[in-house]
Amino acid sequence: MIFILPLIFTFIATISAKGSYPPYGQLQVVGPHITDLNGNVVQLRGMSLYYSQWKAKFYNLQTVQALRSAWNANVVRIAMGTDRGGYLTNPEKEWTNVKNVIEASIETGIYVIVDWHIIGANPNKDKALAFFSNISQTYGCYPHIIYEIWNEPANTTWDVVKAYANELIPAIRRYDPNNIIVVGTTTWSQDNDIAANDPITGYSNIAYTLHYYAGTHKQSLRDKTIAAINKGLPIFVTEYGTAKVGGGVNGTVYPNESNTWWAFDDKYQLSYVNWHLSDVDEPAAALLPNTAASQVGDPAYWRSSGILVNQKYQKTDQGLGKPLVPFPLSTCV
């Protein structure tokens, strides 16, 4: 007997976390910048979790609290795996992983990027529509939320990506008129210059993804990015690495190139999120193998990339020095 699963999987979530405002309150996109509601340019700097289906042990409150207190991170990125045993196969399990980190971020008072973490030419649009409709309906009233609707489009065209975005954006805006939506760009989110020539119109608070790896991407990618910024394109570095793309177990970290990229990001006031907070045995990972969530805040368990990134973040003002302000959960019931 053959069973056909329904195309759209729906969830009902109950908010249980105690809320705290994120450091800059409600964000918006103004010209090429992310700002607070008073128009002050702000930068988010933080860590991306690894594929949720493989490193769910870090998808919890303990990790998020350590990111704020020990890493001075004001944003965490949920890399919700879609294929390879992720959401497309186990939607209930991945919804739980996502829910845990979103509610931990609301409680902890930092921003959270909900990333449809898929690479390639097929984003599985119908599943993405259902997922982001649920996320926006359940959490869209929280100013903590940022939507990343297609991690890394590859082997496709900007016309295809733009058409996808023009279906996803109104589905999110039906329930969430305010929070930022980040749109991936072609060639593994490196073609902001192409997007700048034909940006999405008709919607507010839209940004565009840039991904880079310090050991691989050099001045040519920065030049492309400058060209896009000069045309007014708002760019969000939702993923960067301190090593090479696919650095491998025996790879290395590139401190000088990482610092060059950070100087560039800060000059243009870009927000940026490091890939990745996990204990995978590769140079881009922030943690040593076999690290537990309870050890995320302990420097003894950080590998060279984690030490480098942590030192950078400790030198920056992330808006986390002021006392937490309770978020009235009644406004989201």
N, C-alpha and C positions, 0 to 999 in steps of 0.2 A: 504494500500500500504506500502511496506517495502523498506526503503532506506538503502543502504549499503554505509557507509562512506569509503573513500579511506584509505588505510593502512598508507600512508605517507602524512603528512600534511606539506606543505612547506610555508615559509614566506619570505618576502622581507623586510629588515630593512634598514632604512636610518640613518646614523650616524649624529647626530646633536650636540653632546657634544663637548665642548672645551677640548682638551686633555692636561694632565700633566703626566710626567713620574712617575711611582711608585718609591718608595725610593731606591730600589736596582737594578733598571733597569730589564733587561732580566734575568730571573732565569734559573738555570739548576740543574740537579742532578749529583753529583760527589760522587761515593761511597755511603756511608750511609747518605750523607748530601745534603741539598739544599744550593747552593752557587750563588753568582753573576758571571758574565762572567769572572772575574779575579780570580775566585776560592776561594774567601773569603766566609766562612760559614756565612749564615744569618738565622735568625729566623723570621717567621711571627707570630704575635699574634693579635688576633682580636675577632670579635663577629659573631656568626651565627644568621641570621634572623630565624623566626619561619616559619612553613608551609605557603607557599605563598597564598594558597587558603583561608586561615583563617585570616591571619594578613597582608594583602596587604597594609594596611595603613602605614606600615613602609618601603615599597618598593619604596623609592624615594630619591631624592637628599638631602633633608633636613636631613634625617636620616644618610646618608653616610657622609655628612659634619660634623655632630655632632660626629660620631664615630672617625673621624680623630682628630677633635679639642678638644673634651671633654673627649674622652676615650683613646686617644693615640693609636688607633688601626691602623695597617697598612694593614689589610685585613678584608674583609667582606665576609660572606658565604651566598649565595642564596640557601635556602632550598626549591627548587621548588617542591611542592607537585605533585605527579603523580596520585595516586589513590585517593579515597575518595573525589571526586569532584575536583581533580586537573587537571593536563595537559591531562590525558587520556580522560577526559570529556570536558574540556574547554581549548583547546590548544591555541586559540587566546588570551584569557584573561591571561593565564600564561606566554605566550611569552611576552606580554606587561609588566608584572611584572618583568620578568627577564631582559628585555631590559632596563627598567628604572634603575635598580640597576647597571647593567654593565656600562651604559653610565654615571651614577653618579660617579662610581668608576674611570672611565677614566678621567672625569673632575676633580675629587678631588685628584687624584694622589695616589690611594692605589690599592692593589691587590684585585681580586674578584674571589671567588670559585663558579663555576656553578655546583650545586649539583643536580643530578637526585635522588630526595629524596624519595626512596622507600625502604621498609623493607620486607624481606621474600625471598622466593625461586624463584620468577618469576619477573625479572626486566623489562618485556615487551620489549624485545630486538629490535624488528622492530621499535617501536616508539622511543626508545632511539637512535637508529642509525640515524633516520631522524632528531631528535632534535639536537644531537651533530654535525651532518653534517652541519646543518644550523648555529649553534653557531660558529663553527670553520671557516666556509666560511665567515661569517659576521664580526667576531671579532678576528679571529685567528692571525692577524698581530699585535695586541696590546699586549705588554708584561705584561699587567695587569692580563691576563686571566689564570685561573687554572681550569681544568676539573675534576670533581669527578663523575665517571660514574655509580656507584652503591653504594648508601649510606650504607646500612647494609644488606649484604647477610645473610640469616638465613635459617636453616633447609635445607641446601644444602651442596655440597662438593666443595673443592677447584678446582677440575677438571672442574666443571660447571662454576665457577666464572672465571677461567682462560680462558676457551673457549670463554665466553662472552667478556672478555677483548680483546682477540685476534681478535675479529670482530670489536669492538668499536674503538680500537686504530688506525688501518689503516684508518678507516673512518674519524677520526679527523686529522690524519697526512696527508691526501690528501690535506688539505687546511692549516694546521698549523703544520709545522715541528719542532717547538721549545718549545712551552709552556708545562708546567708540566701536566701530566695526573695522577690522583690518583685513585688507584684500591682498592675497598673494599675487605675485607677479611671475612672469614666465622665466624659464631657465633657472629653476630652483630658487625663485624669488630674488633674482638679481637684475631684472630688467625694468627698474623704475623709470628709466629714460623713455622706454616705449610707452609705459602707462601715462607718463606726463604729457605725451603727445595726443592722448585720447582718454582723458580721465572720465571716471564715472560722474554723472551729473544728476541733479534732482534730489540729492540726499545730503544731509548735514552729518558731520562727525564721522567722516570716512578717512581712513589712513591706508597706506600701502606698505607692504612688507619688503624689508631688505634682510637677506641672510648672507653672512660672510664667515670665513674661517681664516684666521690670521696667517697661518702657514701657507695658504693657497692663494688668497685673493689680495691683490696689491693695489697700486695707484690707479690702474685702469678702472677698477670697480668704483673707487672713490670718485674718479672723474665722471663716470656715468651718473653717480648719485648726485654730484654737484649740479650737473645739467638738469636733473629732475627738480632739485630744490630750487634752482633759479627760475624754474617755470611755476613755482608755487606748490609743488606736490608735497603733501605731508607724509613723512616716512617714519616707520617704526621698525627698529631692528628687533624683531621678535625672537631671533636666534642668531647667536654668534659663537664661534669657538676659538679657543686659544691655540689650537693645533691645526693640522691639515684636515681637509675633508677626508673622512674615512681613515684617520690617522693610524689605526692598527695598534696592536698591543705594544709594539716596540717603537712607536712614534715618539715625538717630543712636543714640548710646548714652546711657543715663540713669544717670549716676553717683549722683545723690542717691537715686533710687528703688532702685538696686542696693544702696546702703549700708543703706537702710531694710530691705530684704529680708534682707541678711546679718545685720543686728542681730537681726532676728526669728529667723532660722535658728539663730544662736548662742545666743540666749536660751533656746530650746526644745531646744537640742542636737541639731538635725537635721543629717544628712549631706547634702552638696549637690555637684552635678556640673555644670559649665558647658557649655552648648551654644554653640559647638562649636570644637574644635581643627581648623581647616582653613583653606585659602586661598580659599574661595568669596568672591566679591566682594559681601559684605553686612555690615551693621554688627555683627551678632552674632558674626561670625567672629573668631577670635583672631589670625589670621595674614594678612599682606598677600598679594595675588594673586601666584601663581607662586613661592611659598615651597616649598622642598624639605624633605624630612625631616631632612636634615643641618643645616638652619637653624632648626629649631623652638626650640632653646635660645638663639638669638641675638636680643636685643631689637631689633635693627635691622629685623627682619622681623615684629614684632608690630604689629597695628593697635590702635586705641584701646580696643576691648573687651579684647583680650589684655593690654594694659598695665594696665588697671584690675583685671582678675581676678588677674593676677600679683602686683600690689602687695598685694592682699588676702591671697593665700595666703602671701606672704613674711612677713606679720605674724602668722601662726598657727603653733602647734606641731602638726606633722603626725606626730610620732613618728618622724621620719626622721633625727634627729641621732645615733642610736646606730649602732654598726657593724652591718653585715649579718651575720645568723646563718644559716649554711647549713641548708637544708631537706633532710633525708635522703630522697633520691629513692627509696631502696629501699623505703620505706614505701608507695609508690604503684605498685610494679611488680606 
